[in-house]
Amino acid sequence: MRKAIRQRLIDKIPEIAGRVYEPSMAGPLTKKPYIVLKYGGDIATGMRYGFEVPFEVWLYCERTTFKELDVLESKVIRALLGVDLVSSSDQTFSLKYTGSSSDFYDEDWKALTRQLDFRTDRIRGG
């Protein structure tokens, strides 16, 4: 799933120029803007097929204005919300947007940042 999400972000958001990273791959010297994609682990739902999978999409921009985060947030939501994606194991899934964090300046990474939260909406096939 992570690979499909990463590729969708790369394809739909030219400003990031392919810069979608695992958490350990980015840092203070990474060219901005970029995205860090985190897998959150399975969450039991109590429903028959049992699990949702959360993903965190962290946006990182230069320390100029939060408007750049606003634009990126909108593009990420449009790129991922309700779109059918296919995992490497041929499961079709879509994501729902569940909210975002407060904006803040990350002193360690020298960037303005915001976290967007998504969860799988459905998984078919596989």
C-alpha positions as CSV (number, residue, x, y, z in Angstrom):
1,M,0.0,0.0,0.0
2,R,2.8,2.4,0.9
3,K,4.3,2.1,-2.5
4,A,1.0,2.8,-4.3
5,I,0.4,5.9,-2.1
6,R,4.0,7.1,-2.6
7,Q,3.7,6.8,-6.4
8,R,0.3,8.6,-6.4
9,L,1.8,11.5,-4.5
10,I,4.8,11.7,-6.9
11,D,2.5,11.6,-10.0
12,K,0.0,14.2,-8.8
13,I,2.1,16.8,-6.9
14,P,4.9,18.1,-9.2
15,E,6.2,20.6,-6.6
16,I,7.7,17.7,-4.5
17,A,9.7,16.5,-7.6
18,G,9.5,12.9,-6.4
19,R,10.6,13.7,-2.8
20,V,8.4,11.3,-0.8
21,Y,10.5,9.6,1.9
22,E,10.4,7.0,4.6
23,P,10.8,8.6,8.1
24,S,14.5,7.7,8.3
25,M,15.4,9.1,4.9
26,A,14.8,12.8,5.3
27,G,16.4,15.4,7.5
28,P,17.4,19.0,7.9
29,L,19.4,19.1,4.6
30,T,16.7,17.5,2.5
31,K,15.5,19.8,-0.3
32,K,12.1,21.2,0.4
33,P,9.2,20.8,-0.1
34,Y,9.0,17.1,0.5
35,I,6.7,14.6,2.1
36,V,7.4,11.9,4.7
37,L,5.0,8.9,4.5
38,K,4.5,6.8,7.7
39,Y,2.6,3.6,8.1
40,G,0.7,3.5,11.3
41,G,0.0,-0.2,11.9
42,D,-3.3,-2.2,11.7
43,I,-6.2,-1.0,13.8
44,A,-9.0,-3.4,14.6
45,T,-12.4,-2.1,13.6
46,G,-14.7,-4.7,15.1
47,M,-16.2,-5.3,11.7
48,R,-16.4,-8.6,9.9
49,Y,-13.2,-8.0,7.9
50,G,-11.5,-6.4,10.8
51,F,-8.8,-3.8,10.1
52,E,-8.1,-0.3,8.9
53,V,-4.6,0.8,8.1
54,P,-3.6,4.4,9.1
55,F,-1.1,6.4,7.1
56,E,0.5,9.7,8.2
57,V,1.5,12.1,5.4
58,W,3.9,14.7,6.8
59,L,4.4,17.9,4.7
60,Y,7.7,19.8,5.0
61,C,8.3,23.3,3.5
62,E,10.9,26.1,3.8
63,R,10.5,28.4,6.8
64,T,8.8,31.2,4.8
65,T,5.0,30.9,5.0
66,F,2.4,28.4,6.1
67,K,0.5,29.1,2.8
68,E,2.8,26.6,1.1
69,L,1.6,23.9,3.6
70,D,-2.0,24.9,2.8
71,V,-1.5,24.4,-0.9
72,L,0.3,21.1,-0.4
73,E,-2.4,19.9,2.0
74,S,-5.1,20.5,-0.6
75,K,-3.2,18.7,-3.3
76,V,-2.4,15.7,-1.1
77,I,-6.1,15.4,-0.1
78,R,-7.2,15.7,-3.8
79,A,-4.6,13.1,-4.8
80,L,-5.5,10.5,-2.3
81,L,-9.1,10.9,-1.2
82,G,-11.4,8.1,-2.4
83,V,-9.1,7.1,-5.3
84,D,-8.7,3.4,-6.1
85,L,-5.1,2.4,-5.6
86,V,-3.5,-1.0,-6.1
87,S,-1.0,-2.5,-3.7
88,S,1.9,-4.7,-4.8
89,S,-0.1,-7.7,-3.7
90,D,-2.9,-6.7,-6.1
91,Q,-5.3,-5.4,-3.4
92,T,-7.4,-2.4,-4.4
93,F,-7.9,0.1,-1.7
94,S,-8.8,3.7,-1.1
95,L,-8.1,6.2,1.6
96,K,-10.3,8.5,3.7
97,Y,-8.9,11.7,5.1
98,T,-9.4,11.9,8.9
99,G,-7.8,15.2,9.8
100,S,-4.6,17.1,10.3
101,S,-2.3,18.4,13.1
102,S,-1.5,21.9,14.0
103,D,1.2,23.7,12.0
104,F,4.6,24.0,13.6
105,Y,8.2,24.7,13.0
106,D,10.4,21.7,13.3
107,E,13.7,23.1,14.7
108,D,15.6,19.8,14.2
109,W,14.6,19.5,10.5
110,K,14.6,23.3,9.9
111,A,11.1,23.2,8.2
112,L,7.5,24.2,8.6
113,T,5.4,21.0,8.9
114,R,1.9,19.6,9.2
115,Q,0.7,16.0,9.6
116,L,-2.3,14.7,7.5
117,D,-4.0,11.5,8.6
118,F,-5.5,9.0,6.3
119,R,-7.0,5.4,6.7
120,T,-7.9,2.7,4.3
121,D,-11.5,2.9,3.4
122,R,-11.8,-0.5,1.8
123,I,-9.6,-3.4,0.6
124,R,-10.6,-5.7,-2.3
125,G,-9.0,-8.5,-4.1
126,G,-5.6,-10.0,-3.3
